Each structure stands twice: as structure tokens, then as C-alpha cells.
Amino acid sequence: MAEQPHVEDRSGAPRPAHPDAGAWDGFYERHGDLAAASRRRGPAPQDCDGTATEVVATLEGVTGRPLAGRLAVEIGCGSGRMTARLARAFGRVVAVDVSEVALERCRQRLGDRTDVTLWHGGAELLAGLPSRSADWVVAVATLQHVSRKEEVLSYVAESSRLLAAGGVAALEFATASWRRRRRDAVVDLSRLLAQRGRLAAVHPELGLPAFDPHWRGARPGESELLSAASGEGLTTRVCRGELQSWLVLERLPAGARSR
Ligand SMILES: C[S@@+](CC[C@H](N)C(=O)[O-])C[C@H]1O[C@@H](n2cnc3c(N)ncnc32)[C@H](O)[C@@H]1O
């Protein structure tokens, strides 16, 4: 019989809470399951919206690789839309998120799996994993919401470090496109009107009321993201969509030569 999985948390010395933990906890308390909310619009090509099955198809499409291996690292797992799916495809999953409320929902969703480790915090936690240990690193709908640019770049640098030979990372980020700027402007206007009590603010992507300023992260440019990715045998490319894009990092298999 297959081993029954379970969830463990990272233990250790007390450390200060992530600066965005409270904001994201509040977000989950107010809005419930973001994954369910994101279904309202339906997925656009290359977008993160959709069911886990749709996101898997997107991940495999942008990387050209099957989602499988020994270890997957998930950045910003939220309430676990992808986590259980990753657990079925990998021997082990390590998932991090700044929101304890989201992690608690993720835990409930996972049941008693033993092959998923949930870490509460941000990019600094990834230092706890050995270099070249991960077959996949995924960040679905997360980097575009991280509030500090250094932390986004740190996630990219850590993903590069973590990739094993033959490993791949698919890190989603917001495209600096005209459509994205127009959508951001609608969000800003809606929030401004809501603050002045003129309108109930409605997030144009999710249809959720009273979204937080946190929703929009620091969003470093594509060239900054690309230059944060470095390491021997690492190749980088961007799979660009109108609203969301994917930074794809690949570490060449052992013995292969870079061109
Ligand atoms: C839009 S949700 C996406 C959740 C999940 N990846 C999904 O696709 O359903 C963004 C997630 O990023 C998390 N987050 C925000 N800043 C973070 C950070 N610095 N490090 C890790 N997670 C972060 C939030 O708590 C939230 O769960």
C-alpha cells in the first residue's frame, strides 16, 4: 500500500513575521478561496486562472516538460489550488506562503499527506533547501503580488540555485503590456472611488469587492527578472502573454553543453 501522506511545518527558532503576512491573512479571511474566485472570468491563454488541471496544462505548455519528478518547490501556494496536484506528480513538495490563513486552508485540503512540507514565510525560507535539489519550481499567480522587488528577485535567484540538472522553473509574472496597464488603471480608479465612498470597489479580474492595495506587487521589469537568474548550465527565456508571462529557467541535464 502507498505511504499515507501528511503535512509538516517548518520548525525552528522564532523569527519575525513576514511584513505582508497580516495583509494576506486579512485578504483570505475576507475573500475565502482565491482559486474559486479566479474561476469567474475563465482562463485566458497562458493565464494562471483556472482549475489545477488547466494550470498544469499551462505549465507543461510553457515549459514543454511533463510535471513530474522527485521534488517540486511551490512559491506562494495559497490555499493549495496546485499543491495537492503537485503532490500527486512529485515524490515531495515544499510549498511556502506568507499567509498562515491560506496555509491552514491548504493543510485542510491536503488531508493527511506526508509528502508535502508547508513553510510559513517568504523567500528567505528557500535557503533551507540544498542547491540543485529541485526538479521543478513553480510560482503561479504569486510573483506579480509580492510587494518588495528585492524579494521577487530573490525568488528568481533562489529558483536558479535550487534547480537540479535537467530541472525547470516556471515563474509567472505580470506582463508590462498596454492591456495590463489599462487593467491596473481600472483597479486604481475603482479603489480610489471606493475609498471616497462613491462606489463599491470591484476587482476587475476577480469580481471581488474591496481588494487590497497589496494585490498589485512590486513588479520588476522583465530584464531585471532575467538578470536575477544566473548559474552554471542555466538557460532562461520568457513566454509572453498579454496579461501574464512566464519566466522559464532550465538547468541543462548532466553532461549537456550550453550553446
Ligand atoms: C493570488 S494568490 C495565488 C495563490 C496560488 N498560487 C494559486 O494560484 O491559487 C497569491 C499568493 O501569494 C502569497 N504571497 C504574497 N506575497 C508572498 C511572498 N512574499 N512570499 C510567498 N507568498 C506570498 C499570498 O499569500 C497568496 O497566497
Ligand as a Chemical Component Dictionary entry (heavy atoms), coordinates in Angstrom:
data_LIG
# 
_chem_comp.id                   LIG 
_chem_comp.type                 NON-POLYMER 
_chem_comp.pdbx_formal_charge   0 
_chem_comp.three_letter_code    LIG 
# 
loop_
_chem_comp_atom.comp_id 
_chem_comp_atom.atom_id 
_chem_comp_atom.alt_atom_id 
_chem_comp_atom.type_symbol 
_chem_comp_atom.charge 
_chem_comp_atom.model_Cartn_x 
_chem_comp_atom.model_Cartn_y 
_chem_comp_atom.model_Cartn_z 
_chem_comp_atom.pdbx_ordinal 
LIG C1  C1  C 0  -3.214 35.247 -5.946 1  
LIG S1  S1  S 1  -2.653 34.199 -4.680 2  
LIG C2  C2  C 0  -2.206 32.731 -5.595 3  
LIG C3  C3  C 0  -2.178 31.502 -4.756 4  
LIG C4  C4  C 0  -1.855 30.199 -5.501 5  
LIG N1  N1  N 0  -0.529 30.220 -6.094 6  
LIG C5  C5  C 0  -2.888 29.924 -6.580 7  
LIG O1  O1  O 0  -2.545 30.029 -7.752 8  
LIG O2  O2  O -1 -4.034 29.611 -6.238 9  
LIG C6  C6  C 0  -1.072 34.911 -4.255 10 
LIG C7  C7  C 0  -0.415 34.218 -3.077 11 
LIG O3  O3  O 0  0.884  34.749 -2.881 12 
LIG C8  C8  C 0  1.129  34.773 -1.482 13 
LIG N2  N2  N 0  2.239  35.705 -1.254 14 
LIG C9  C9  C 0  2.223  37.056 -1.302 15 
LIG N3  N3  N 0  3.449  37.538 -1.061 16 
LIG C10 C10 C 0  4.260  36.455 -0.873 17 
LIG C11 C11 C 0  5.646  36.294 -0.588 18 
LIG N4  N4  N 0  6.451  37.336 -0.448 19 
LIG N5  N5  N 0  6.129  35.038 -0.465 20 
LIG C12 C12 C 0  5.293  33.949 -0.589 21 
LIG N6  N6  N 0  3.985  34.051 -0.847 22 
LIG C13 C13 C 0  3.476  35.287 -1.000 23 
LIG C14 C14 C 0  -0.200 35.213 -0.880 24 
LIG O4  O4  O 0  -0.319 34.896 0.481  25 
LIG C15 C15 C 0  -1.162 34.417 -1.761 26 
LIG O5  O5  O 0  -1.419 33.158 -1.196 27 
# 
loop_
_chem_comp_bond.comp_id 
_chem_comp_bond.atom_id_1 
_chem_comp_bond.atom_id_2 
_chem_comp_bond.value_order 
_chem_comp_bond.pdbx_ordinal 
LIG C1  S1  SING 1  
LIG S1  C2  SING 2  
LIG S1  C6  SING 3  
LIG C2  C3  SING 4  
LIG C3  C4  SING 5  
LIG C4  N1  SING 6  
LIG C4  C5  SING 7  
LIG C5  O1  DOUB 8  
LIG C5  O2  SING 9  
LIG C6  C7  SING 10 
LIG C7  O3  SING 11 
LIG C7  C15 SING 12 
LIG O3  C8  SING 13 
LIG C8  N2  SING 14 
LIG C8  C14 SING 15 
LIG N2  C9  SING 16 
LIG N2  C13 SING 17 
LIG C9  N3  DOUB 18 
LIG N3  C10 SING 19 
LIG C10 C11 SING 20 
LIG C10 C13 DOUB 21 
LIG C11 N4  SING 22 
LIG C11 N5  DOUB 23 
LIG N5  C12 SING 24 
LIG C12 N6  DOUB 25 
LIG N6  C13 SING 26 
LIG C14 O4  SING 27 
LIG C14 C15 SING 28 
LIG C15 O5  SING 29 
# 
